[in-house]
Amino acid sequence: MSNNPYYNRNEVTHLNVSNAEWKKILPADVYKIARERGTEWAFSGKYWRTETHGDYYCAVCGNHLFKSDAKFMSSCGWPSFFESIRKDSVRYIPDHTHGMTRVEVVCGRCDSHLGHIFDDGPAPTHQRFCMNSLVLDFEPETTTA
Ligand SMILES: [Zn+2]
């Protein structure tokens, strides 16, 4: 991400960056999901089985999205969370594509597509944020021994 001038884990200001600009910056597989609403193959992503403690950031802009405390093992094959770290970490958009009624989840800072949210998750929220590993950056917790 060193060639991405917009990536910042401490910044929450909304970004207005065109897809033409993102295309120059992002790896092709990340661009396809984040900016063209793609979906990685189930069980293919690097984080769907991750149980390590740490933080998940938007791979496009560095926005803090989830903590591992809110991650749960789902059989769907994508990393799943029951809540975002802040209410405004993400935004929700009704999605009627592919003949389904779903709710799309986008990054609250850069508007990149992250995945979808379903209401079949575990307590306490009963929500399931079904995310693509490719648009997440994971930072393992550093333990002070
Ligand atoms: Zn973002």
py3Dmol code that shows the C-alpha trace and the ligand (Angstrom):
import py3Dmol

protein = """\
ATOM      1  CA  MET A   1       0.000   0.000   0.000  1.00  0.00           C
ATOM      2  CA  SER A   2       3.040   2.276  -0.091  1.00  0.00           C
ATOM      3  CA  ASN A   3       1.992   3.779  -3.430  1.00  0.00           C
ATOM      4  CA  ASN A   4      -1.453   4.678  -2.072  1.00  0.00           C
ATOM      5  CA  PRO A   5      -1.446   8.314  -0.870  1.00  0.00           C
ATOM      6  CA  TYR A   6      -4.990   8.001   0.526  1.00  0.00           C
ATOM      7  CA  TYR A   7      -4.258   5.092   2.855  1.00  0.00           C
ATOM      8  CA  ASN A   8      -4.341   6.345   6.441  1.00  0.00           C
ATOM      9  CA  ARG A   9      -5.413   4.414   9.536  1.00  0.00           C
ATOM     10  CA  ASN A  10      -5.875   7.537  11.658  1.00  0.00           C
ATOM     11  CA  GLU A  11      -7.926   9.577   9.239  1.00  0.00           C
ATOM     12  CA  VAL A  12     -11.739   9.402   9.046  1.00  0.00           C
ATOM     13  CA  THR A  13     -12.433  12.304   6.677  1.00  0.00           C
ATOM     14  CA  HIS A  14     -14.543  11.225   3.741  1.00  0.00           C
ATOM     15  CA  LEU A  15     -12.622  10.742   0.489  1.00  0.00           C
ATOM     16  CA  ASN A  16     -13.777  11.716  -2.980  1.00  0.00           C
ATOM     17  CA  VAL A  17     -11.489   9.830  -5.309  1.00  0.00           C
ATOM     18  CA  SER A  18     -12.551   8.821  -8.806  1.00  0.00           C
ATOM     19  CA  ASN A  19     -12.448   5.231  -9.976  1.00  0.00           C
ATOM     20  CA  ALA A  20      -9.970   6.265 -12.660  1.00  0.00           C
ATOM     21  CA  GLU A  21      -7.636   7.375  -9.889  1.00  0.00           C
ATOM     22  CA  TRP A  22      -8.224   4.261  -7.767  1.00  0.00           C
ATOM     23  CA  LYS A  23      -7.529   2.096 -10.780  1.00  0.00           C
ATOM     24  CA  LYS A  24      -4.012   3.529 -10.971  1.00  0.00           C
ATOM     25  CA  ILE A  25      -3.414   2.908  -7.276  1.00  0.00           C
ATOM     26  CA  LEU A  26      -5.090  -0.360  -6.312  1.00  0.00           C
ATOM     27  CA  PRO A  27      -4.055  -3.903  -7.240  1.00  0.00           C
ATOM     28  CA  ALA A  28      -6.405  -5.242  -9.948  1.00  0.00           C
ATOM     29  CA  ASP A  29      -8.084  -7.835  -7.691  1.00  0.00           C
ATOM     30  CA  VAL A  30      -8.752  -5.265  -4.956  1.00  0.00           C
ATOM     31  CA  TYR A  31     -10.068  -2.749  -7.490  1.00  0.00           C
ATOM     32  CA  LYS A  32     -12.482  -5.292  -8.944  1.00  0.00           C
ATOM     33  CA  ILE A  33     -14.153  -5.914  -5.592  1.00  0.00           C
ATOM     34  CA  ALA A  34     -13.870  -2.464  -4.031  1.00  0.00           C
ATOM     35  CA  ARG A  35     -14.876  -0.351  -7.017  1.00  0.00           C
ATOM     36  CA  GLU A  36     -16.799  -2.764  -9.262  1.00  0.00           C
ATOM     37  CA  ARG A  37     -18.703  -4.563  -6.492  1.00  0.00           C
ATOM     38  CA  GLY A  38     -17.043  -7.884  -7.148  1.00  0.00           C
ATOM     39  CA  THR A  39     -17.066 -10.873  -4.834  1.00  0.00           C
ATOM     40  CA  GLU A  40     -14.156 -13.173  -4.139  1.00  0.00           C
ATOM     41  CA  TRP A  41     -14.787 -16.912  -4.291  1.00  0.00           C
ATOM     42  CA  ALA A  42     -16.059 -18.379  -1.023  1.00  0.00           C
ATOM     43  CA  PHE A  43     -13.295 -20.022   1.037  1.00  0.00           C
ATOM     44  CA  SER A  44     -10.676 -18.360  -1.187  1.00  0.00           C
ATOM     45  CA  GLY A  45      -9.923 -15.269   0.892  1.00  0.00           C
ATOM     46  CA  LYS A  46      -7.058 -15.046   3.326  1.00  0.00           C
ATOM     47  CA  TYR A  47      -9.162 -14.088   6.373  1.00  0.00           C
ATOM     48  CA  TRP A  48     -12.287 -16.237   6.407  1.00  0.00           C
ATOM     49  CA  ARG A  49     -10.738 -18.629   8.931  1.00  0.00           C
ATOM     50  CA  THR A  50      -8.515 -16.157  10.784  1.00  0.00           C
ATOM     51  CA  GLU A  51      -8.989 -16.257  14.541  1.00  0.00           C
ATOM     52  CA  THR A  52      -5.959 -14.161  15.460  1.00  0.00           C
ATOM     53  CA  HIS A  53      -6.700 -11.130  17.644  1.00  0.00           C
ATOM     54  CA  GLY A  54      -6.275  -7.810  15.944  1.00  0.00           C
ATOM     55  CA  ASP A  55      -7.845  -5.112  13.839  1.00  0.00           C
ATOM     56  CA  TYR A  56      -9.309  -5.053  10.359  1.00  0.00           C
ATOM     57  CA  TYR A  57      -8.892  -1.974   8.174  1.00  0.00           C
ATOM     58  CA  CYS A  58     -10.215  -1.034   4.756  1.00  0.00           C
ATOM     59  CA  ALA A  59      -7.580  -2.216   2.262  1.00  0.00           C
ATOM     60  CA  VAL A  60      -8.379   0.758   0.043  1.00  0.00           C
ATOM     61  CA  CYS A  61      -8.145   3.692   2.475  1.00  0.00           C
ATOM     62  CA  GLY A  62      -7.067   2.324   5.874  1.00  0.00           C
ATOM     63  CA  ASN A  63     -10.357   3.141   7.629  1.00  0.00           C
ATOM     64  CA  HIS A  64     -10.716   1.111  10.863  1.00  0.00           C
ATOM     65  CA  LEU A  65     -13.637  -1.267  10.244  1.00  0.00           C
ATOM     66  CA  PHE A  66     -13.704  -4.226  12.596  1.00  0.00           C
ATOM     67  CA  LYS A  67     -12.062  -5.771  15.619  1.00  0.00           C
ATOM     68  CA  SER A  68     -11.411  -9.496  15.906  1.00  0.00           C
ATOM     69  CA  ASP A  69     -13.700  -9.541  19.002  1.00  0.00           C
ATOM     70  CA  ALA A  70     -16.640  -9.078  16.642  1.00  0.00           C
ATOM     71  CA  LYS A  71     -15.501 -11.779  14.196  1.00  0.00           C
ATOM     72  CA  PHE A  72     -17.125 -15.184  14.229  1.00  0.00           C
ATOM     73  CA  MET A  73     -16.657 -18.395  12.335  1.00  0.00           C
ATOM     74  CA  SER A  74     -19.318 -18.623   9.672  1.00  0.00           C
ATOM     75  CA  SER A  75     -19.805 -21.461   7.242  1.00  0.00           C
ATOM     76  CA  CYS A  76     -20.311 -19.017   4.382  1.00  0.00           C
ATOM     77  CA  GLY A  77     -16.621 -18.903   3.430  1.00  0.00           C
ATOM     78  CA  TRP A  78     -16.084 -15.174   3.900  1.00  0.00           C
ATOM     79  CA  PRO A  79     -14.822 -13.296   6.945  1.00  0.00           C
ATOM     80  CA  SER A  80     -17.883 -12.542   9.094  1.00  0.00           C
ATOM     81  CA  PHE A  81     -18.410  -9.984  11.823  1.00  0.00           C
ATOM     82  CA  PHE A  82     -21.409  -9.129  13.995  1.00  0.00           C
ATOM     83  CA  GLU A  83     -20.619  -5.421  14.389  1.00  0.00           C
ATOM     84  CA  SER A  84     -18.415  -2.684  12.999  1.00  0.00           C
ATOM     85  CA  ILE A  85     -16.004  -0.864  15.274  1.00  0.00           C
ATOM     86  CA  ARG A  86     -17.834   2.470  14.960  1.00  0.00           C
ATOM     87  CA  LYS A  87     -21.355   3.094  13.738  1.00  0.00           C
ATOM     88  CA  ASP A  88     -20.020   5.284  10.931  1.00  0.00           C
ATOM     89  CA  SER A  89     -17.175   2.938   9.938  1.00  0.00           C
ATOM     90  CA  VAL A  90     -19.431   1.638   7.213  1.00  0.00           C
ATOM     91  CA  ARG A  91     -22.526   2.734   5.289  1.00  0.00           C
ATOM     92  CA  TYR A  92     -25.444   0.631   4.110  1.00  0.00           C
ATOM     93  CA  ILE A  93     -26.975   0.722   0.631  1.00  0.00           C
ATOM     94  CA  PRO A  94     -30.026  -1.269  -0.550  1.00  0.00           C
ATOM     95  CA  ASP A  95     -28.910  -3.669  -3.275  1.00  0.00           C
ATOM     96  CA  HIS A  96     -31.414  -5.202  -5.685  1.00  0.00           C
ATOM     97  CA  THR A  97     -28.948  -6.704  -8.155  1.00  0.00           C
ATOM     98  CA  HIS A  98     -28.907 -10.392  -9.127  1.00  0.00           C
ATOM     99  CA  GLY A  99     -32.645 -10.673  -8.401  1.00  0.00           C
ATOM    100  CA  MET A 100     -32.070 -10.479  -4.661  1.00  0.00           C
ATOM    101  CA  THR A 101     -32.854  -7.900  -2.034  1.00  0.00           C
ATOM    102  CA  ARG A 102     -29.746  -7.422  -0.006  1.00  0.00           C
ATOM    103  CA  VAL A 103     -27.976  -4.637   1.849  1.00  0.00           C
ATOM    104  CA  GLU A 104     -24.581  -3.677   0.559  1.00  0.00           C
ATOM    105  CA  VAL A 105     -21.890  -2.576   3.011  1.00  0.00           C
ATOM    106  CA  VAL A 106     -19.463   0.106   1.861  1.00  0.00           C
ATOM    107  CA  CYS A 107     -16.548   1.778   3.603  1.00  0.00           C
ATOM    108  CA  GLY A 108     -17.655   4.933   5.442  1.00  0.00           C
ATOM    109  CA  ARG A 109     -14.524   6.772   4.370  1.00  0.00           C
ATOM    110  CA  CYS A 110     -13.881   5.829   0.734  1.00  0.00           C
ATOM    111  CA  ASP A 111     -17.242   4.268  -0.315  1.00  0.00           C
ATOM    112  CA  SER A 112     -15.555   1.075  -1.469  1.00  0.00           C
ATOM    113  CA  HIS A 113     -17.668  -2.068  -1.660  1.00  0.00           C
ATOM    114  CA  LEU A 114     -16.844  -4.399   1.237  1.00  0.00           C
ATOM    115  CA  GLY A 115     -19.594  -7.011   1.107  1.00  0.00           C
ATOM    116  CA  HIS A 116     -23.157  -7.439   2.352  1.00  0.00           C
ATOM    117  CA  ILE A 117     -24.938  -7.564   5.702  1.00  0.00           C
ATOM    118  CA  PHE A 118     -27.496 -10.203   6.697  1.00  0.00           C
ATOM    119  CA  ASP A 119     -29.638 -10.575   9.806  1.00  0.00           C
ATOM    120  CA  ASP A 120     -28.701 -14.178  10.583  1.00  0.00           C
ATOM    121  CA  GLY A 121     -25.667 -13.437  12.744  1.00  0.00           C
ATOM    122  CA  PRO A 122     -25.051 -14.336  16.386  1.00  0.00           C
ATOM    123  CA  ALA A 123     -26.017 -12.367  19.516  1.00  0.00           C
ATOM    124  CA  PRO A 124     -25.830  -9.601  20.569  1.00  0.00           C
ATOM    125  CA  THR A 125     -26.524  -7.920  17.220  1.00  0.00           C
ATOM    126  CA  HIS A 126     -27.779 -10.908  15.184  1.00  0.00           C
ATOM    127  CA  GLN A 127     -26.137  -9.318  12.195  1.00  0.00           C
ATOM    128  CA  ARG A 128     -23.628 -10.890   9.849  1.00  0.00           C
ATOM    129  CA  PHE A 129     -21.256  -8.613   8.017  1.00  0.00           C
ATOM    130  CA  CYS A 130     -20.172 -10.872   5.163  1.00  0.00           C
ATOM    131  CA  MET A 131     -16.955  -9.282   3.927  1.00  0.00           C
ATOM    132  CA  ASN A 132     -14.388  -9.907   1.207  1.00  0.00           C
ATOM    133  CA  SER A 133     -10.875 -10.647   2.499  1.00  0.00           C
ATOM    134  CA  LEU A 134      -9.365  -8.755  -0.411  1.00  0.00           C
ATOM    135  CA  VAL A 135     -10.741  -5.424   0.771  1.00  0.00           C
ATOM    136  CA  LEU A 136      -9.592  -5.982   4.356  1.00  0.00           C
ATOM    137  CA  ASP A 137      -6.177  -5.305   5.855  1.00  0.00           C
ATOM    138  CA  PHE A 138      -5.488  -7.217   9.032  1.00  0.00           C
ATOM    139  CA  GLU A 139      -3.144  -6.015  11.730  1.00  0.00           C
ATOM    140  CA  PRO A 140      -2.468  -8.656  14.404  1.00  0.00           C
ATOM    141  CA  GLU A 141      -2.546  -7.406  17.973  1.00  0.00           C
ATOM    142  CA  THR A 142       0.878  -6.812  19.427  1.00  0.00           C
ATOM    143  CA  THR A 143       1.031  -8.437  22.818  1.00  0.00           C
ATOM    144  CA  THR A 144       3.133  -6.841  25.472  1.00  0.00           C
ATOM    145  CA  ALA A 145       4.751  -9.746  27.254  1.00  0.00           C
TER     146      ALA A 145
END
"""
ligand_1 = """\
1
ZN
Zn -12.154 2.621 2.759
"""
view = py3Dmol.view(width=600, height=400)
view.addModel(protein, "pdb")
view.setStyle({"model": 0}, {"cartoon": {"style": "trace"}})
view.addModel(ligand_1, "xyz")
view.setStyle({"model": 1}, {"stick": {}})
view.zoomTo()
view.show()
